[in-house]
Amino acid sequence: MALEPAILNAIASPRRQEILRLIWREEQTAGFIHRAMPDVTFGAVSLQLKGLLDAGLVEARAENRNRFYRAKREALGPMAEMLESMWDDALWKLKLAAELEQSRRGPKQQRKKKRK
């Protein structure tokens, strides 16, 4: 099964991979996803979710004022198993943290200096 270019494009982004991980096993609100990614604006999270929706990797449902998102594992075919094994790997978590920091926009967070 060959994956569509739109799907490959969607999962190439570290941010989108992190969103997929967050909604892989249970649906979550956009607010939950945003809180899990504090260095990204809500608008940026919404754009990433739209990209995943357009690629057919996520489904959304509205309930009152919230939208709930869930990953569509079947849309990824054999890539789903590969993503799951990556997410369980400690080295991948470190790689993701580095990629997310590298792609972060805006001022870098200042480290507190230790007083002597």
Secondary structure, 3 states (H helix, E strand, C coil): CCCCHHHHHHHHCHHHHHHHHHCCCCCEEHHHHHHHCCCCCHHHHHHHHHHHHHCCCEEEEEECCEEEEEECHHHHCCHHHHHHHHHCCHHHHHHHHHHHHHHCCCCCCCCCCCCC
